[in-house]
């Protein structure tokens, strides 16, 4: 799946406006939140632990502005209000992030108001437009947006993963770790799917650890196991483990390495400091 950080953060350039297209509304919202955090995080690229990330998650950060439909449309009033404040510098963060959720509901008047803003974009401000299809917006608006299409695939179905408990709780003994590494590294698809599950898991644990709720996570069914792990692991430990998973994904994608060796390494790193379920 394309992500905002892959398309924007890595290019070291923040577009004036980005159109996020996808049929899963919660996935669009989650990507928008992640992007806002990455731009304004105080510690790392979206650590979920600093005050800025916490405020963005709770929708109380003064520099992250949400505009949503009231009823069946987004009328011109919130765009007019926005125009009165956009010339001001960000209050707390590095960037102002304006997220228009359901941009396909913009009325013609609201669309024209937005177009005027995009024609002379204010400094240190970026717009994220969320919509299921680009065709629902004025072409004069979409032409000024960087376009990113998110996967239309639903969140992964975890019911058919026989060793899900082992993946999440992680084995304690060296023999069990070795066996798990063999199982997950049998082919690229299995290994990649495992890493995706771990990415979701450690994101969820970081949210739970801070008293927040993840976006409709498919791992919500494992809340009891999550509680066990967040009692015994610090935020910095969970963040390090998430970082390990992300680095492993990058290594698997860009380098020719021995899959089993890489699997053994990541299983060992993730097992450190993890209490048995």
Buried (B, 14 or more C-beta within 10 A) or exposed (E): EBBBBEBBBEEEEBBBBBBBBBBBEEBBBBBBBBBBBBBBBEEBEBBBBBEBBBBBBEEEBEBBBBBEBEEEBBBBEBBEEBBEEBEEEBEEBEBBBBBBBBBBBBBEBBBBBBBEBBEEBBEBBBBBBBBBEBEBBBEEBBEBBBBBEBEEEEBBEBEEBEEBEBBBBBBEEEEBBBBBBBBBBEEEEBBBBBBBBBBBBBBBBBBBBBEBEBBEBBBEEBEEBBEBBBEEBEBEBBBBBBBBBBEBBEBBEEEEEEBBEBBBBBBBBBBEBBEEB
